[in-house]
Amino acid sequence: MTMSREIVLMGNIVKSYRMGEEEQIVLKDINLTVCKGEFLSILGPSGSGKSTMMNIIGCLDTPTSGTYVLAGRNISNQSEKQLARIRNKEIGFIFQSFQLLPRLSSRENVELPLIYGKVPPAERHKRAEEMLMKVGLADKMDYRPNQLSGGQQQRVAIARALSTHPEILLADEPTGALDQKTGKQVMELFKELNEEGNTIIMITHDRNIAKNANRIVKLLDGVLSEGDGDDA
């Protein structure tokens, strides 16, 4: 697959927090480029700064210093309203805990970001059904989360993330709540989505899960390095 256009460009990103009199540096001079069509794993143990990095990539948090450019936009120049629009339309979030609304059907859960994005009802319904078919849940559209297995719930979450045709899918420990067999099935789906051209950034502490990606970077004590994960 030819990859050229830079989707994510992070330059000298530092993130620090003040803890009383002390400053805690969570991310240290992070430089990262992710191109369109790439499947990247960010691998690191608990406390390495993965969640902070995910929040910056997902425009949920801002760096203390450095530049973050997403799909050609300098994120530091964006207003709160613009950031909300970017989160809604350009980033598809996939969480470990699925974060489905229990009273809504699979179809209705997938439609949520489209409602926030003011997509007309007919287009919403059509797109939600297409995305559920894509993840193999054509027969589960009217099921609520408690009627689905963990793997099926994660597929609904993936369909929801895909519904806005985002620039990147941002997955935070997407197999963390699943058994090994189901996790492997979800990873196969990720590979299929990547082969179709979707750009995926996956955060994980699990080296075996990370190896499903085309490329692995390691985060340890806030420092990012390229690597295959074998010595993580």
VENFENHU-V68267 format. One record per helix or strand. SS is the DSSP state (alpha for helix, beta for strand). FROM is the first residue (numbers start at 1). LEN is the number of residues. If there is no record, write none. Layout:
ss=SS from=FROM len=LEN
ss=SS from=FROM len=LEN
This chain:
ss=beta from=6 len=14
ss=beta from=22 len=14
ss=beta from=39 len=5
ss=alpha from=50 len=8
ss=beta from=65 len=6
ss=beta from=73 len=2
ss=alpha from=75 len=3
ss=alpha from=80 len=10
ss=beta from=91 len=4
ss=beta from=105 len=1
ss=alpha from=106 len=11
ss=alpha from=121 len=14
ss=alpha from=138 len=3
ss=beta from=144 len=1
ss=alpha from=145 len=3
ss=alpha from=150 len=13
ss=beta from=168 len=5
ss=alpha from=180 len=16
ss=beta from=199 len=6
ss=alpha from=207 len=4
ss=beta from=215 len=6
ss=beta from=223 len=4
